[in-house]
Amino acid sequence: MASIITDLKDKYRRGNICLQLIYMNVAVFVLIGLAEVILMLFNQSMGGWLSWLELPASFTRFVVQPWSVVTYMFLHEGFFHILFNMLWLYWFGMLFLQFFSAKHLRGLYILGGICGGLLYMVAYHVFPYFRGMIDHSFLLGASASVLAIVAATAYRAPNYRIGLFLIGAVKLKYLALVAIGSDLFFITSSNGGGHIAHLGGALAGLWFASSLSKGTDITKLVNRLCDALSSLFSPRPRKPKMKVHYSTDRKKDYDYNARKKSQSDEIDRILDKLKKSGYESLSDDEKKALFDASKR
């Protein structure tokens, strides 16, 4: 089991941002699924806890759980919900990376989800059709984030052809129009909030791509916040162990004392020679050394 977890961590680190987002969504889905099973064994429900991570339609509820505007985009209701969202994220995310950077993808995923969530809440308060549903409506899923990536890619490369099963090659702009246009027709369906969020995400994608073409990156602030958060949780580099060195002054003292002792021994030798053989037996250097020593 430990080796499996290690392999998954290694693949996560090596994967590009598109694969990392997929890993994150799948990991959250699996963990929540396991938690639901465990709670069910004790006759408990995950619903009450999970609602704190889902995005509420009510502004009053949102005020007490503002983090849900980000957490909701990593939650999914069932297997097919996450399957189709991750397939779209993979297909269009890899295509997105051919025209934009990895940081753009990360920033737009979050920005698209935020814009989709905000449009969802605003629509539920503006249109009378939704007002009776506000108190018990919650949003979850990565669809708004994925639609932002789809719309941005279609804006950047509208004539890029994608091969579809049983249909053939279709230009990206037409595929995006069908995907986004269908959301307009299903706003009043049972999943009306989800379709509204899709539109908000798509608008964010178009906003991003059009602004970037003019030299403005609207994902810059989101990416700065992401970098700041990641730096808080990333391990700090360990400081190297301190090495002990003798101070320069100590080394100088040692050299000075050694030199003084050598000079003293030399003077003692010259004096002994002087006693035994007389002054004339000394060499010029020995006479000079003795003269210098007498002046100290």
C-alpha positions as CSV (number, residue, x, y, z in Angstrom):
1,M,0.0,0.0,0.0
2,A,2.8,2.4,0.9
3,S,4.5,1.8,-2.5
4,I,1.2,2.5,-4.3
5,I,0.9,5.9,-2.5
6,T,4.6,6.6,-3.2
7,D,4.0,5.9,-6.9
8,L,1.0,8.1,-7.0
9,K,2.9,11.0,-5.3
10,D,5.7,10.6,-7.8
11,K,3.3,10.6,-10.8
12,Y,1.6,13.7,-9.4
13,R,4.9,15.6,-9.1
14,R,6.0,14.6,-12.6
15,G,2.6,15.3,-14.2
16,N,1.7,18.6,-15.8
17,I,-0.8,20.9,-14.3
18,C,-3.7,19.3,-16.2
19,L,-2.9,15.9,-14.8
20,Q,-2.4,17.3,-11.3
21,L,-5.8,18.9,-11.3
22,I,-7.3,15.6,-12.3
23,Y,-5.4,13.8,-9.5
24,M,-6.7,16.3,-7.0
25,N,-10.3,15.9,-8.1
26,V,-10.1,12.1,-8.1
27,A,-8.4,12.1,-4.7
28,V,-11.1,14.3,-3.2
29,F,-13.8,12.0,-4.7
30,V,-12.2,8.9,-3.3
31,L,-11.7,10.3,0.2
32,I,-15.2,11.6,0.4
33,G,-16.5,8.2,-0.9
34,L,-14.5,6.4,1.8
35,A,-15.8,8.8,4.5
36,E,-19.4,8.2,3.4
37,V,-18.9,4.5,3.7
38,I,-17.4,4.7,7.2
39,L,-20.1,7.1,8.4
40,M,-22.8,4.9,7.0
41,L,-21.5,2.0,9.0
42,F,-22.3,4.0,12.1
43,N,-25.7,5.1,10.7
44,Q,-24.4,8.6,10.0
45,S,-24.7,10.8,6.9
46,M,-22.0,12.8,5.1
47,G,-24.6,15.3,3.7
48,G,-24.5,17.8,6.6
49,W,-20.7,17.9,6.5
50,L,-20.4,18.0,2.8
51,S,-22.7,21.0,2.5
52,W,-20.0,23.1,4.1
53,L,-17.8,22.5,1.0
54,E,-20.5,22.9,-1.6
55,L,-21.4,26.4,-2.9
56,P,-24.8,27.6,-1.5
57,A,-27.2,29.7,-3.6
58,S,-28.0,31.7,-0.6
59,F,-25.8,34.8,0.1
60,T,-26.6,34.5,3.8
61,R,-25.2,31.0,3.9
62,F,-22.2,31.9,1.7
63,V,-21.1,34.6,4.2
64,V,-20.4,31.9,6.8
65,Q,-18.6,29.6,4.3
66,P,-16.8,31.8,1.8
67,W,-14.2,29.1,1.1
68,S,-16.9,27.1,-0.7
69,V,-16.5,29.2,-3.8
70,V,-13.2,27.3,-4.3
71,T,-13.9,24.0,-2.7
72,Y,-17.1,23.3,-4.6
73,M,-15.1,23.0,-7.9
74,F,-13.3,19.9,-6.6
75,L,-16.4,18.0,-5.5
76,H,-18.5,15.6,-7.6
77,E,-21.9,13.9,-7.0
78,G,-21.2,10.5,-8.6
79,F,-18.9,8.4,-10.8
80,F,-20.2,9.6,-14.2
81,H,-20.2,13.2,-13.0
82,I,-16.5,13.1,-12.3
83,L,-15.7,10.8,-15.2
84,F,-17.1,13.2,-17.9
85,N,-15.7,16.3,-16.2
86,M,-12.2,14.8,-16.0
87,L,-12.4,13.6,-19.6
88,W,-13.2,17.1,-20.8
89,L,-10.6,18.5,-18.5
90,Y,-8.0,16.2,-19.9
91,W,-8.9,16.6,-23.6
92,F,-9.2,20.4,-23.6
93,G,-6.6,20.9,-20.9
94,M,-3.9,19.3,-22.9
95,L,-5.0,21.3,-26.0
96,F,-5.1,24.5,-23.8
97,L,-1.4,23.9,-22.9
98,Q,-0.4,24.0,-26.6
99,F,-1.4,27.7,-26.6
100,F,-1.1,28.9,-23.0
101,S,1.1,28.2,-20.0
102,A,0.6,25.8,-17.1
103,K,0.1,28.7,-14.7
104,H,-2.6,30.1,-17.1
105,L,-4.4,26.7,-16.8
106,R,-4.2,26.6,-13.0
107,G,-5.4,30.2,-12.7
108,L,-8.2,29.9,-15.2
109,Y,-9.5,26.7,-13.6
110,I,-9.9,28.5,-10.4
111,L,-11.1,31.8,-11.9
112,G,-13.6,30.0,-14.1
113,G,-15.0,28.2,-11.1
114,I,-15.3,31.4,-9.1
115,C,-17.0,33.2,-11.9
116,G,-19.4,30.3,-12.5
117,G,-20.2,30.1,-8.8
118,L,-20.9,33.9,-8.5
119,L,-23.1,33.9,-11.6
120,Y,-25.0,31.0,-10.1
121,M,-25.7,32.8,-6.8
122,V,-26.6,36.1,-8.6
123,A,-29.0,34.4,-11.0
124,Y,-30.8,32.6,-8.1
125,H,-31.4,36.0,-6.5
126,V,-32.3,37.9,-9.6
127,F,-34.7,35.6,-11.5
128,P,-38.0,34.9,-9.7
129,Y,-38.0,31.3,-11.1
130,F,-35.2,30.3,-8.7
131,R,-36.1,32.3,-5.6
132,G,-38.1,29.5,-4.0
133,M,-35.1,27.2,-4.4
134,I,-32.4,29.4,-2.8
135,D,-32.4,28.0,0.7
136,H,-31.9,24.4,-0.3
137,S,-29.8,24.7,-3.5
138,F,-26.1,23.9,-3.5
139,L,-23.5,23.8,-6.4
140,L,-20.7,21.3,-6.9
141,G,-18.5,20.0,-9.7
142,A,-15.7,21.2,-12.0
143,S,-17.9,21.9,-15.0
144,A,-17.6,25.7,-14.8
145,S,-13.8,25.5,-14.6
146,V,-13.7,23.1,-17.5
147,L,-16.0,25.3,-19.6
148,A,-13.7,28.2,-19.0
149,I,-10.8,26.1,-20.4
150,V,-12.9,25.0,-23.4
151,A,-14.0,28.6,-24.2
152,A,-10.5,30.0,-23.9
153,T,-9.0,27.4,-26.2
154,A,-11.8,27.9,-28.7
155,Y,-11.2,31.6,-28.7
156,R,-7.4,31.1,-29.2
157,A,-7.7,28.4,-31.9
158,P,-11.3,28.6,-33.4
159,N,-10.5,26.6,-36.5
160,Y,-8.6,23.8,-34.8
161,R,-10.2,20.5,-35.8
162,I,-11.1,17.8,-33.3
163,G,-12.1,14.3,-34.4
164,L,-15.4,13.1,-32.9
165,F,-16.7,9.6,-32.9
166,L,-19.3,8.9,-35.6
167,I,-19.1,12.6,-36.6
168,G,-15.6,13.3,-37.9
169,A,-13.5,16.4,-37.7
170,V,-15.2,19.4,-36.2
171,K,-13.8,22.9,-35.7
172,L,-13.3,23.8,-32.1
173,K,-15.4,27.0,-32.4
174,Y,-18.5,24.9,-33.4
175,L,-18.0,22.4,-30.6
176,A,-17.7,25.2,-28.1
177,L,-20.8,26.9,-29.4
178,V,-22.8,23.7,-29.1
179,A,-21.6,23.0,-25.5
180,I,-22.2,26.6,-24.4
181,G,-25.4,27.0,-26.3
182,S,-27.0,23.9,-24.8
183,D,-26.5,25.4,-21.4
184,L,-28.7,28.3,-22.4
185,F,-31.6,25.9,-23.3
186,F,-31.3,23.9,-20.1
187,I,-31.2,26.8,-17.6
188,T,-34.8,25.9,-16.4
189,S,-34.0,22.2,-16.1
190,S,-33.6,20.3,-12.8
191,N,-29.9,21.2,-13.0
192,G,-30.5,24.8,-13.9
193,G,-27.9,26.1,-11.4
194,G,-25.2,23.9,-13.0
195,H,-25.9,25.2,-16.5
196,I,-25.8,28.8,-15.2
197,A,-22.4,28.1,-13.6
198,H,-21.2,26.6,-17.0
199,L,-22.1,29.9,-18.7
200,G,-20.2,31.9,-16.0
201,G,-17.2,29.7,-16.5
202,A,-17.4,30.1,-20.3
203,L,-17.6,33.9,-20.0
204,A,-14.5,33.8,-17.8
205,G,-12.6,31.8,-20.4
206,L,-13.5,34.2,-23.1
207,W,-12.6,37.1,-20.9
208,F,-9.2,35.6,-20.1
209,A,-8.3,34.8,-23.8
210,S,-9.4,38.1,-25.1
211,S,-7.6,40.1,-22.4
212,L,-4.4,38.0,-22.8
213,S,-4.4,38.8,-26.5
214,K,-4.3,42.5,-25.5
215,G,-1.5,41.9,-23.1
216,T,-3.4,41.6,-19.8
217,D,-3.4,38.4,-17.8
218,I,-6.4,38.3,-15.5
219,T,-5.2,35.1,-13.9
220,K,-2.1,36.8,-12.4
221,L,-3.7,37.6,-9.0
222,V,-5.2,34.1,-8.7
223,N,-1.8,32.6,-9.4
224,R,0.0,34.8,-6.9
225,L,-2.5,33.7,-4.2
226,C,-1.9,30.0,-5.2
227,D,1.9,30.5,-5.0
228,A,1.6,32.1,-1.6
229,L,-0.6,29.3,-0.3
230,S,1.7,26.6,-1.7
231,S,4.7,28.2,-0.1
232,L,3.0,28.0,3.3
233,F,2.6,24.2,3.0
234,S,5.8,23.4,1.1
235,P,8.7,22.1,3.3
236,R,11.3,24.7,4.0
237,P,14.9,23.9,2.9
238,R,17.0,22.6,5.8
239,K,19.8,24.8,6.9
240,P,23.3,23.3,6.5
241,K,25.0,22.1,9.6
242,M,27.4,24.6,11.1
243,K,31.0,23.8,10.8
244,V,33.5,24.8,13.5
245,H,36.5,26.7,12.4
246,Y,39.3,28.0,14.5
247,S,39.2,31.8,14.5
248,T,41.8,33.7,12.6
249,D,43.0,35.5,15.8
250,R,43.6,32.1,17.5
251,K,45.7,30.9,14.5
252,K,47.7,34.2,14.6
253,D,48.4,33.7,18.3
254,Y,49.6,30.2,17.7
255,D,52.0,31.3,14.9
256,Y,53.3,34.2,17.0
257,N,54.1,32.0,20.0
258,A,55.8,29.4,17.8
259,R,58.0,32.0,16.1
260,K,59.0,33.5,19.5
261,K,60.0,30.1,20.9
262,S,62.1,29.5,17.8
263,Q,63.9,32.8,18.2
264,S,64.5,32.2,21.9
265,D,66.0,28.8,21.2
266,E,68.3,30.3,18.5
267,I,69.5,33.0,20.9
268,D,70.2,30.3,23.6
269,R,72.3,28.3,21.1
270,I,74.3,31.4,20.1
271,L,75.0,32.3,23.7
272,D,76.2,28.7,24.4
273,K,78.6,29.0,21.4
274,L,79.8,32.3,22.6
275,K,80.7,30.9,26.1
276,K,82.6,28.0,24.6
277,S,84.4,29.5,21.6
278,G,84.4,33.3,22.1
279,Y,82.9,36.1,20.1
280,E,85.1,35.6,17.0
281,S,83.7,32.1,16.5
282,L,80.2,33.6,15.7
283,S,79.1,34.0,12.1
284,D,77.9,37.4,10.8
285,D,74.2,36.2,11.0
286,E,74.7,34.9,14.5
287,K,76.3,38.3,15.5
288,K,73.4,40.2,14.0
289,A,70.8,37.9,15.7
290,L,72.5,38.5,19.1
291,F,72.7,42.2,18.5
292,D,69.0,42.4,17.6
293,A,68.1,40.4,20.7
294,S,70.0,42.7,22.9
295,K,67.9,45.7,21.8
296,R,64.5,44.1,22.7
